[in-house]
């Protein structure tokens, strides 16, 4: 019998854990006046309880750089992404696509002006089509792959002021008034963003943003996800970029802002200069599968007692400490084996900013 795949609904609490935990369980305690490792701030103790329930819903948003500098990387981009849909087989997926252009209108490959920027979705059926969301309930893996591969060719005539984080931010904000975005984002699904760009946010970092710089800050995108969908929303941002260690091509620029957001959310960082993205996509597919059996934490666990490990304790409904079978990456806890449905609790320490 196959194990079910679980999603998680979390409830953030303060003070003692709920009564689901046995009274004799001793959780980590943190002195509020401890200095953080970088010499600033103190630590806070966080207690969280959550319910594990069956859920295999995944929303995948591609954000593709359509600026002129992407000419080299846009070549054969469709083939580079081939096989992605097979990696999310068995999940209840939604797939959508937007560009890094912060302007409402951008220029398509055929030189027509299209409303693909500012977080708006690019259609999959044609440049001027009306199919904005690919769905597991409506499309086969092969047809979805074919339409995704074709749609990824967004051209290179968009704004040279690339803003992938801003585009993700605006795409979520548009759930308030844009039908296509409302259709794509689901309240209780896991959210995966896959950015493909050869430049950093605002081309060379947030300091170069022309306006609305706050919507380009990694921490503000994470905050928006939690505000719009709830603190329990599991979110992973994956970057196919030129990382600091990447020497594969000379046309791309390092992207430390995108890299930091991926690290913040436990995402994958791959090379935009690669001849194909098979290895990168396989890692993203593995991470996406892990999200189906994961929980989102209120903040990133820290090492308050300076023992070389993050302070984190996971407790089942009988008060038993779970010491293996999970990993903590950023603010996400992923389980190597599906947990039985029921109540769980976690206690951890975070830097009190």
TIKOLFI-406215 format. One record per residue: residue in one letter; x, y, z of N, C-alpha, C, CB in turn. Coordinates in steps of 0.02 Angstrom, whole numbers, plus 50000, padded with zeros to 5 digits. Glycine has a CB too. Example, Ala and Ser with C-alpha at 12.3 -4.5 7.8 and 13.67 -1.06 7.14 Angstrom:
<recs>
a506604971650390506154977550390506604983550390505654977650452
s506424988850354506844994750357506455000250394507044997050286
</recs>
This chain:
<recs>
x500424994050000500005000050000500445006250000499525000050061
x500305010949955500715016949950500555021650007500605020349883
x501075024950033500965029850086500635035950057501625031650120
x500165039050091499865045150067500365050850073499225046850106
x500265056050033500695061950037500315067250076500885064649965
x500675070550120500325074850167500525082150158500475072650238
x500035086450171500165093450178500045095050250499715097850131
x500175101250271500135102950341499775109550352500825103150372
x499325109650399499015115850421499305117550488498245115350423
x499635123350494499975125150556499615130650593500695127150542
x499665130450659499385135650701499935138250745498775133050743
x500115144550738500645147450778500365149350847500965153550743
x500695147050899500485148550966501045151751004500235142351002
x500905154751060501415157551103501355154251172501355165251109
x501905154351209501895151351275501965143851271501255153051311
x501595140151312501645132851315501315129751255501335130251379
x501555123751236501235120051183500545117751205501665114051162
x500125116451156499445114351172499455107651208499025113851109
x498895105851236498855099951280498975093351244498195099851313
x499085093651177499225087351142499875084351165499255088551067
x500305088451197500955085851220500905083651292501505091251211
x501265078351307501265075951376501605080851422501615069051380
x501385081551484501655086551530502385085251550501245086851591
x502635079151540503315077751562503835079051507503375070651586
x503625081851451504095083351398504445089951413503745083651329
x505105089951412505485096051424505715099051358506085094651470
x505485105051343505675108351281506275112851294505095112351252
x506605114751238507175119251243506945125951271507505120251174
x507325128651316507175135351341507745139951321507085135251418
x507575146151308508065150951283508045157251325507935152551208
x508615159351349508665165651386508585171351337509345166151424
x508145176051351508005181451305508575186451299507385184851326
x509045186151344509595191051340510215188151308509755193651410
x510175182051279510745179251245510895183251182510625171851228
x511535184351169511725187851108511705183051049512415191051115
x511515185350990511525181150932512235180250907511075184050876
x512345175550863513015173950841513355179750806513005167950797
x512965184150773513285189750739513355195750785512885191650678
x513215194950848513345200250896512765204950907513925204050875
x512185203850875511635208450883510985204750898511555212650822
x510525207950935509875205050948509895199651001509595202250886
x509315196651013509255191251061508845185751029508925193751127
x508695180451067508315174851041507625174651072508695168251053
x507155171851035506485170751061506315163451053505965175251025
x505905160951099505685154051096504995153851063505655150851168
x504915149251014504295148750977504015141650984504405150450902
x503375141150998503035134751002502485134650949502735133551072
x502425129150914501965128650857501635121850857502335129950790
x500985121650847500635115250840500315115050771500105114250896
x500245109150743499985108550675499645101850666500535109550624
x499215101650616498875095450597499135093050530498105096550595
x499285086650525499495083650462498865080950428500025077950473
x498735083350367498155081050329498365079550257497595086450331
x498005075150225498155073250156498105079350111497695067550132
x498625080650071498615086350024499215085749978498635093050062
x499095085449912499635084949864499605090749815499605078249826
x499325096449837499245102349793499895106349789498675106749818
x500135107449728500745111349716500605116649662501325106749695
x500755122949677500715128349628501425130249608500315134549657
x501585129649543502255131149519502235137249473502555125049482
x502585142549493502615148749454503315149549424502425154949497
x503365149549357503995151049324504045158649313504045147249256
x504615161549331504745168649319505365168949274504855172649387
x505265170949211505795170549162506025177549140505565166549101
x506675178549141506995184749120506895185649044507755184849139
x506575191149024506465192448953506825198748930505715192948937
x507395200248962507785206048942508285204148888508165209049003
x508585209248856509045208048801509665204048821509265214648772
x509865204548885510465201048907510365193448909510675203448975
x509735191248902509585184048905509625180648837508885183048934
x509875184148786509895181348719510245174548717510245186148671
x510835174048748511205167848748510835162348786511895168848778
x510565164048845510245159148887509555157048861510175161748958
x509225161648822508565160048795508605155048737508225166348772
x509195154448707509265149648652509155142548680509975150148619
x508715138948647508565132048666508295131348737509185127848658
x507995136848763507735136448832507185131248837507475143348855
x506805130248783506265125348785506545118348796505865125448719
x507095116648762507385110048771507725109248838507875108648715
x507985114748865508315114548930507825112648986508635121248946
x507195114348977506695113149028506305106749015506215119049032
x506475103248961506115097148941506135091948997506415094248876
x505565089049011505525083849062505325086349131506175080549068
x505225092849138505045095449204504395092549230504995102949203
x503895092049187503245089849210503255082749238502745090249154
x503695078549212503735071749238503975071549310504205067549194
x504325076949331504585077249399504045078649451505125082449404
x503465081249428502925082649475502325078049461502705090049469
x502475072449428501965067449415501665064949480502255061549375
x501015064149482500675061749542500465067249589501125057049578
x500685073349576500475078949618499885082549584501065083949628
x499495086149623498935090049597499195097049581498335090249648
x499515097649522499885103649505499475108949468500475101849465
x499675115149481499505120949441500175123749417499065126349481
x500225125749354500835128749327500655135249292501205123949278
x501035140549307500935147049275501615150149259500515151849321
x501595155449218502215158549194502135166049190502405155649125
x502645169749213502675176949205503385178949189502415180649269
x503515185349178504175187749160504455192249215504155191549093
x505095194049207505425198549255505295205849239506165197149257
x504935207249185504795214149166504335217449217504485214449095
x504545223049248504105226349298503565230549266504515230649344
x503595231649201503085235549166502485231249149503375238749102
x501905234249146501295230349131501335227149062500685234849135
x501565230949013501615228448945502345227048927501315233348895
x502455221448892503115219548871503085217248798503415213948917
x503655216648767503675214948696503805207448687504225218948659
x503355204148650503405197048637503905195548582502705194148618
x504085189248571504555187448518504355189948449504645180048515
x503705190448435503475192748370503425200448367502805189648352
x503695203748419503715211048424503035214248440503965213948358
x502525210048454501885212748476501925214648549501305207748463
x501515219248571501505221348641501015217048679501325228848647
x501255213848732500845209248770500845211048844501085202048761
x500295209748878500235211148950500505205348990499485212548969
x501175204348986501495198849021501915201149079501915194848973
x501955207649093502385210149146502005212049208502755216149121
x502355214549257502065216849321501665211349355501625222949308
x501915205249351501595199649385501005196649349501365201949451
x500855198949287500325195949248500565189449218500075200849193
x500105184849205500295178249180500315178049104499815172949206
x500785174249077500855173449005500445167348985501615172548984
x500005167848934499585162148915499985156548883499045164348866
x499725150448887500075144548862499835142348793499985138848910
x499225144248773498965141848710499215145848650498215142048712
x499385152148659499665156348606499865162948638499165157448547
x500225167148600500435173648628499845177848649500845177448577
x499295177248614498695181148631498145176748658498455184848571
x498315171048686497825166248708497495167948775498125159548713
x497115163048800496745164148862496845158548913496005164848847
x497305153848898497455148448944498055150348987497585141748906
x497915152649048498445155349090498705150349142498205161449125
x498335145049154498525140249206498465133149180498085141149269
x499025129449183499015122349168498835118549231499705119949139
x498385113749226498135110249285498155102649275497425112449301
x498335099149329498345091849326497655089049312498615089049392
x497145092649332496455090349322496225091249250495985094049369
x496595095149210496375096649142496865094749087496235103949137
x497505093649105498015092449054498435086349070498465098549048
x498625082849019499085077249028499785080049039499065072348967
x500235075949066500925078149076501255080149011501325072749112
x501145076248958501465077648894501215084048862501355071848847
x500555085148864500285091348834500495097448875499525090948829
x500505096648940500725102248983501455103848970500605100549057
x501875098648963502585099748948502675103348882502965093048948
x502305101348832502355104448766502165111748768501905100748716
x501615113448803501405120448807501875124548850500695120848836
x502135121648904502615125148947503255126648909502775120949010
x503515121748873504135122648836504065128248785504335116148801
x503505128448750503395133648700503305140548732502775131948658
x502945140848787502805147248820503425150348851502275146348872
x503915146148869504525148748900504905153348854504975143048922
x504775152948790505095157448742504735164248746505075154548669
x504905168048797504575174548808504935180248773504545176048882
x505475178648736505835183848700506325187548743505345188648670
x506685192248712507205196048747507125203548735507905193848725
x506495205748727506355212848714506025216248773505915213548653
x506035212948831505745215848891506215220948924505565210448940
x505995223548979506385228549015507065225849037506005231049076
x507575230049031508245228149054508315229049129508765232149019
x507785231049162507785232049234507415226049264507435238849255
x507745220149262507415213849281507245213649355507865208049264
x506635211249370506415211049440505985204749452506005217449458
x506325199149463505975192849473505615192349539506465187349468
x505905195049592505565195049657504965199649656506055197149714
x505055205549627504505210249619503935207049579504745216749585
x504105203549524503595200249483503215195049523503925196949422
x503565191249565503235186349608502775189849658503755182049645
x503025195349687502635199249735501995201849703503055205249761
x502065204849644501485207649610500995202149587501705211749550
x501265196449568500835190949547500375188749603501255185049522
x500645188649664500235186849722499745192449738500685185349784
x499975198749736499525204349748498935204349700499905210949743
x499055202049640498525202049589497975196849603498825200649521
x498055192749654497515188249673496915192049699497755183149726
x497005198449712496445202549736495985204749680496715208749772
x496245205149617495835207949564495955205149494495935215249562
x496385200249487496525197549420496305190249417497285198149403
x495805188649376495525181849374496045176349362495005181349320
x496515177349317497005172149302497435170649363497455174349243
x497645175749399498045174749459497635171549514498345181349482
x497005173549519496565170549569496475163049555495885174049569
x496465161249491496375154349472496995150249486496205153849398
x497585153249481498205149649490498375148149562498775153449459
x498375153349604498575152649674498015149549715498785159449704
x498175144149750497685140849794497885141849867497625133349777
x497405142749908497515144449978497935139250015496855145250014
x497785132950007498105127650047498625123650009497585123050073
x498835125849951499345122349913500045124349936499265123649838
x500545120449915501235122449924501415126949865501715116149928
x501815132049876501985136749823502725136149805501835143949845
x502855135149740503535134649715503635139849660503675127449687
x504155144049667504335148849616505005146649587504375156149644
x505045146349520505665144649485505865150649443505575138149441
x506385154049465506635159949429507195157949381506885165249479
x507175160549320507715159549271507945166349247507475155049210
x508545168349267508795175049250509555175149249508535180149300
x509835179549207510565180349205510785186849239510805180249133
x510325190149273510485196149311510175195549381510225202549275
x510375199949426510095200049493509455204249494510605202749544
x509115204349550508525208649558508715215949545508225207849630
x508305219349505508435226349485509095226849448508445230949547
x509285221549414509895220949373510525220249413509955226949329
x510605224149466511225223649505511105224549579511725228749481
x510535222149603510395222449674509845227349691511015224349711
x509565226549751508995230549772509155238049773508755228349841
x509775239749784509965246849785509875250149718510675247549807
x509785246249665509695249049598508965249249577510095244849548
x508505247549623507795247649606507565254749592507375244649664
x507185255649539506945262349521506355264549563506765262449447
x505945259849584505375261449627505135255249662504805264749586
x504725256049714504455250449752504985245349771503915246949711
x505545247849797506105243449816505895238249868506685247549842
x505415239949911505195235349963504915228849934504675238650008
x504625229249874504335223349843504865218949810503805225349793
x505495221149813506045217149787506455213949843506495221449744
x506275215249905506645212549962506415205349976506535216850026
x506885200549981506715193549993506255192450053507335189550003
x506415195750109506015194650169505305197150162506345197950229
x505205202250120504535204950110504105200350066504565211850079
x504415196750020504035191849981503805186150027504455189049922
x504245183750070504065178550117503495180950162504675176350160
x503545187150185503035190050228502365190550191503245197050252
x502375192550128501755193150089501425186250081501895196250020
x501815181250067501545174450060501175172450123502115169350045
x501475173750181501155171950244500545176250259501655172550301
x500585182750242500015187150254499425185350209500215194450244
x499565183750147499025182450099498725175450106499285183450028
x499145170550122498915163650123498935160350192499335159550076
x499215163850242499265161050309499965158950326498805155150316
x500125159150390500805157550414501005150450399500855158850488
x500515146050387500665139050374500865137750301500075134850392
x500815142650258500965141750187501685139750177500805148250148
x501805134150143502485131850128502685134850061502525124050127
x503265138050060503495141950002504225140549987503375149450013
x504385138849925505075137849905505235141949843505215130449893
x505785145649845506005149849788506655146849761506105157349810
x506635144549699507215141449667507515146249615507025134749635
x508165146849614508495151549569508945148049520508895156549609
x508805148849455509255146649402509605152949378508875142949342
x510185154249405510535160649399511285159549392510385165149461
x511665164849395512385164349401512555165549474512765169349354
x512715160249509512905160849579513635162949585512775154149617
x513835164549646514515167049657515045162049636514605168849730
x514885155649640515375150449623515335148249550515275144449668
x514905151349510514775149249442515245152849393514045150649423
x515635149049355516085151849305515935149049236516815150449324
x515325146449226515155142949164515065147649105514525139049174
x514895153849115514805158449058514985165549079514075158149032
x515135169649030515375176349044514835181649037515945178048999
x514265179949005513755184948992513315186349052513335182848933
x513265181549098512825182349156513175186049213512585175449180
x512775189149256513035192749314512835189049377512775200049316
x513235189549429513075186349492512415189049520513645187349543
x512045184949556511385186849581511315185249655510835183149541
x511655188949698511635187449770510955188349802512135191749806
x510525192849775509865193849805509425187749793509525200249777
x509415185249732509045179149717509325173249756509055177649642
x509975172949761510295167549798510085167649871511065168049792
x510045173649900509855174149970509135172049982509955181349995
x508685173549935507985171549942507915163949937507545174949889
x508305160849893508295153549888508535150349953508715151149829
x509065153149981509325150450044508825151550100510005153750061
x508485157250100507995158850152507415153850152507735165850142
x507215151550093506645147050087506845139850075506185149450031
x507485138250080507705131450070507675129249997507305126850111
x507735134049950507685132549879508335130149848507445138449843
x508295128049785508865125749746509165131549708508655120049698
x509835131649702510185136649662510565133049608510665141049707
x510405134549544510725131249488510995136349439510245126549453
x511395134049391511725138449343511295139749282512385135449322
x511165146149268510795148049208511215146849146510585155449213
x511865146049155512325145049099512385137749077513005147649117
x512065133249112512115126149096511835124649027511755121849149
x512115119648994511875117848926511175114748929512365112848894
x511005111648984510325109448996510205109649072510185102348966
x509575109749091509395110649161509165104149193508855115849167
x509345098549163509105092149189509295091149262509375086449148
x509925092149279510155091049347509825096049395510915091749351
x509775102249373509465107449414508725105849427509525114449381
x508375104149373507665102649379507535096449420507365101849310
x507975091549415507895085549457507945087349531508435080349439
x508415091849548508465094149617507855097949638509095098549626
x507595102149593506985105949609506395101149617506835111149554
x506365096049573505825091149578505845087449644505865086249521
x506455085649666506535082249730506305086749788507275080149741
x506505093049785506305097849836505555098849836506665104649825
x505255099049777504535099949772504165094049803504325100749698
x504415088049791504105082049821504165082449897504445075649795
x504735084949922504825085649994504325090550024505545087850009
x504145095649986503675100650012502995097650026503605106349962
x502815092149992502165089150002502105086150072502035083849950
x502665084650103502665081950170503105086350214502905074550171
x502895092550221503295097450257502845102350295503755101250210
x503155106150340502815111450375503215117850369502705109550450
x502875123350375503205129850373503245132650444502835134750327
x503835135250462503935138050529503845145550528504635136250555
x503715148350586503595155450593504225159450576503365157150663
x504815156650590505445159950577505985154550570505625164950634
x506575156550548507115151650538507415149650605507645154550492
x507425143250622507715140950685508455142950689507645133350692
x508665144850750509365147050761509695142650814509385154450782
x510345143450820510735139850870510845144350931511425137450841
x510335144750973510365149351030510855147151084509675150151060
x510935140651093511375138251146512085136851120511095131951177
x512205138651057512885138551029513205131551031513315143551065
x512805126351017513075119551017513205116950946512595114851054
x513145121350897513285119550828512685116750791513825114550827
x512095116350823511495113850791510925118650805511315106650816
x510455119250757509875123550768509465120550825509455124450704
x509155124750865508745122450920508045120850894508715127850977
x507885114450888507245112450860507045105650889507285112050783
x506435105150914506175098950941505495097550911506135099151019
x505395091450886504755089350856504435084050900504865086750784
x503795085050917503435080850964502795078150932503275084751029
x502655071650941502025069050914501455070050964502095061550897
x500855067850947500265069150988500285065651056499645066950951
x500735060651064500795057051127501365059951170500915049751115
x501655065451147502195068551185502875065451172502045068251258
x502935061251121503565057951106504005062451063503445051251072
x504645063151082505125067051044505325063150981505745068651087
x505265066250923505455063250860506165065650844504955064950802
x506635061150840507335063150834507635061950764507745059550884
x507265058850719507535057450652506965057450602507915050650651
x507145057050538506645056750486506415063450460506055053050511
x506775068750477506595075350452507225079650446506085078850499
x507175085050408507725089750401507445096750402508125088450335
x507845101550425507645108550429508055112550379507735111450502
x507715115950333508045120050283507705126750280508045116650213
x508045132050302507715138550306507145138150356507465140750237
x506555140150334505975139850379505525133850365505565146250372
x505795129050326505395123150307505675116850340505385122350231
x505235112850368505415106350395505125101050349505165105350469
x505555096950319505335091650273505445084750305505715092150206
x504975080250293504995073650323505185068450270504325071950355
x505665064150286505875059050240505355053550232506535056050263
x504955052450282504415047650279503765051250296504535041650327
x503225049350262502585052650275502365051450347502055050050226
x502165056650380501925056150448501195053750447501985062850485
x500995049850497500295048150503499885054550514500185043150562
x499275054650490498855060450502498745061350577498185059850465
x498715067550598498605068850669498935075350692498865063150710
x498995076150757499255082250787499995081650804498855083950850
x500365086950791501075087250807501235094150835501515085750743
x501815094650867502035101050895502785101850884501865101450970
x503005107950882503715109450874503905115150921503885111150801
x504505114950946504785120250988505465121950960504825118151064
x505595128450950506235130450920506405137650940506205129750843
x507025139650925507265146350941507415150150878507885145950985
x507255156650878507405161050822507725167450846506765162550782
x508105170650803508385177150820507815182150826508915179550769
x507785185750881507255190550893507475197350865507085191150970
x507265198650803507475204850769507055210750790507435203950694
</recs>
